[in-house]
Amino acid sequence: MSGILDSVNQRTQLVGQNRLELLLFRLNGRQRFGINVFKVREVLQCPPLTRIPKLNSLVRGVAHIRGQTISVIDLSMATGGRKIEDLDNAFIVIAEYNRSVQGFLVGAVERIINTNWDTIMPPPQGTGKASYLTAVTQVENELVEILDVEKILNEISPLKTDVSAEVASGLDTSGSKDKMIFIADDSSVARSQVKKALTALGLEIEVAKNGLEALNRLKEIAAETGDVTDKVGVLVSDIEMPEMDGYTLTAEIKNTPELQKLHVVLHTSLSGVFNQAMVQKVGADDFIAKFHPDELATAVNKWLKD
């Protein structure tokens, strides 16, 4: 698999163009799955795994890779399937989520495809809260499932979502009591985490499941008020979302007169790749790597005051 991933720097041209690249893989069977290449550090043949007592049952072991010890999660088991048995022919996708590096055990890795976010659709209705899907798309007339990795990680090691008492005591939204906070994120777990953290600010919160839904709703609010900031104080947006990503959403907001004064905080698990230059490219006001409730609440409080 050496060479399957080019330098990330060669991929930054996709930013703000509603485009992405997916690494396609399989677990057990023929079903294809996808993960955003920007999250992936490396793909390699499964190395020897070391079992450690009291590991979560979904963690097959730890691998020692380039001087780092990495937990390896069986993605098939984590999504309710049978475990991947043939480790000699399996692969590990090493990715960075929420400020930590994880290894995901998969049955086979295929290739990278270049596509548009507007071809990435929300999961079909009826999949329910128990589903691990965050989006779907089609490749060669076959369905490709994009997994809600944040949900999987949260089930294995739940994140703290409450703002600390020290930070909460310093939050001041007295000048923004008539404003709401708007959240856009395709992961139901992430939406819940962000919403819980921001309840410390004591303001109304509205959510959208993707960038296109958020943009349409913000335009509706602007049509009612004349300027969206008459009602919305801050938008907290994920980057990876079906139909329209957070970068494209930000660019659309900043290029629309009745929306452009809205402060946008990009909040994403893509912590290892995206930097301030990329944030500035589309005009976002801030960038917060998922997930630290104190940092998020402090940033939102700051932009409410600005």
N, C-alpha and C positions, 0 to 999 in steps of 0.2 A: 504493500500500500504506500510505499515511499513515493512522494511526489503527488499524491492525490490532492493535497492542499497546497495551493500557491501562497505566496506572501499576501497577508491581509491588506497590505498597502495597495496591491493591484486591484482590490475589490472595493475600495472606498468610493470609486466613481459611481457605484450603485446608490449611494446615499442621496436621499431626496428625490429619487426618480421612481419611487414605488416599486422597486425591483429587489429581488433577492436571489440567492443561490441556495438550493437545498441539497444536502447530502442524503441520498436514498439508501435505505438499508432494510433488511428483513429480520424478523425475530425467529419464530418457528413457523414454517409454512411459506405460502406464496405472497401473503399480504405485504405490500410495500409501506414503509414509513419514511418520514422526512424530518430533518433537523436543519435549522439555519446554519450555513457554513460559518457565519460570523461568531457563532458560539463554540465552534470546534477548534481545539488546539492541535489535535493529532488523532490519527486513526492507525491502529496497529494490531497485528495478530495477537490474540490473547496470550499474555505471558503467564507463567506459573502464579497461581493465586495462593495467598497465605490466609488460612482461616484463623480468626481471632475469637476467643470466647465472648459470648454475649452480644455478638453482632446482630443487627436486625436481620430477620430471616430472608429479606429481599437482597441483602448484601452478600454476594458470593465469596467475598474475601477482599484482601487488599493486595495491590500490586506496587512494586517498587520500580518507578519509572523516572529516569533521569534525575536521581537523587531525591525524588519526592514519593511519599507514601500516599497512594490514592485508593479510596474505597471504590469497589466495583459493584454496581447495582445491576441485577439481572432485569432488563427492561421487560422481558416477557412475563416474568413472575410479578413484577411491579404493576402490570396492567391486567392481572388476573389470569394470565396464561400459564402454561407449564414451563418449567425451567429449561434453560438451554443446556442440553446434555453434552454435546460434542465440543468441548472447550478447545480441543486441538485445532479445530477448523473455524472457531468463532473469532470475533474481533471485539476490540474495545474502542469505543468512541470517547476520547477524552475531551471534556467540554467544561466551560466555566459558566456557572449559574450562581447568582446571588452571592458574589464575592468568595466563592469556593470552587475548587476544581473537583470534578466528579468523573468517574469512569463508568460508562454504560456498556454492559455486555450485550452484544447483538449477534444474531446468527450469521449474517452475511452483509457485506457492504457492496453496493453496486457502483454508483458514480455520482457526480455532481451535475445538477441541471440548473440552468438560468431561467428564471420565470418572473412574472409580475405578481405583486400582492393582490391585484384585482382579480386574479385567477384563483386565489386562495379564498375559500368560502368558509363561513362558520359551519360547525357540525350540523347535520340534519336535525330538524326538530324531532323530539321524542327520544334523543339519546340519553337524556336524563342527567341528574347531578352525579350519578355514579360513573359516568363516562370519563375516560381519560383523553378524549379528543379535544383539541382546542381549535382545529381547522382541518379542512380536507381540500384536495385538489386532484386533478386528473393528469396522468402522464401516460402517453401511449394507450389511451382509452382504458386505463386502469386507475382505480381509486388509490390515492396516496393519503395516508392518515398522518397528521401532525399532532404529536402527543403533547399534553399539558404537563410538561416536565416539572413545572413549579408545584403542581398538585402532587405529583409523585414524591418529590423531595420533601414536601411539607408533611406527607403521611409518614415518611421515614424519620424525619427530624423536624418537628414543628418549629416555626419561627416565632420569636417573641413579637407581639403586635402592639403592646401597650406602650404609650409614651411614658418615660420615667417621670416621677413626681417632680424632680428638679427642673426638667425641661417644661413640663406642663405649667409649673408655677410662673414661668417667664413668658408664656404665650399671651399675646394681647391682640384681640380682634375687635376691640371696642369701636374702632372706626370702620368696621366692615360688617356690622350686624345685619345689614340688608343685602349682603352678597352671599352667593353660594360657591362651593368648591365643586368643580366638575372633574370626574375621573373617567379615563378611557383605558380599558385593558380587556384583552380577550380571555384571560384566565379567570375563572370564577373564584379560585382561591386567592389570586393576587388582588382582585377587586375587593374581596372581603378583608384582606390584610390591610390594604391602603385605607379603606373606609374606616376600619376600626382605629387605626392610628390617628386619622385626621378628625375623629369625633372629639378629640381633646381640644380642638379649636372652637367647638360649640356652634358651628355653622351648618346650614343645610348642605347636603351633599347629593349630587346627581351623578349617575353612572351611565356609561355606554360600553358596548361590547366590542367595538372596533372603531377605527378612525373615521370611516365614512358615516357611521351612525352618529358619532360625536360631531362631525362637521355639520351634518344636516340639522341636528338639534341646536347647535350654537347659532346657525343661521336663522332658525325659527325664533330663538330668543332675541336675536338682534332685530328681526323684523317687528317684534312686539315692542321693543324698547328704543330702537334707533341705534344703539351701540351695545354690543354684548356685555361690555364692562359695567353697564348700569345694573346688571344682575349677577354676572359671574366674576368672581375675584381672581381665580387662578384655575388653570387647566393642568391636571397631572396626567400625563399620557405615557403609556407603554410605547415601545418602538415597534416590536413585532406584533402585528395585528392583521387579520384577514381583511380583504377588500381594499383597505388603505392603511399604510403603516404610519407610525408616529412622526417620522420625518416629513412625509408628504402632507400629513395633517397640519403640522407646524407651518410648512411653507404655504399651504393654502390659507391658513389663518393670517399669516403676516402679509399676504398679498391681497387680502380682502378688506377694504376700508372699514367696514362696520365691525370687523373682528380683530384688526391688527393691533389694537392696544392691549389685547388680552395677554397676560403673562402665562407662558407655557413652561412647565417643568417636566422634562423628559425623565421618566423613572423606569429603569429597565434592568433586566438581569444580564444584559450584554456588557457587564462591567469590565471585562478584560480587553475590549477592543476599541470601543468608541471613546473619543476624547473631545476636549473642548473645541478644537478646530472644527470638528464635524457638527457639533451643536451650533456653533456660530454660523456655519454654512447655511442652515435653514432658518436661522433667526430665533432659536429657542433661547429662553432667558436663563435656564439653569439645567443641570444634569445631576441626577442622584442615582447612584447604583443601588439596586434592590439588595436586601431590604433592611433598612435600619429606621425604625419608627421615629426616633429622636431627630435624626438628620432630616427626614422627610417633613415632619411637622414644623421644624425650625425653618426650613427653606420655604414652605408654603406660607408660614406666618410672615416671613420677610417680604415676600412678593405681594401679600395682601396689603402691606403697609406702603409699598412703593407707589 
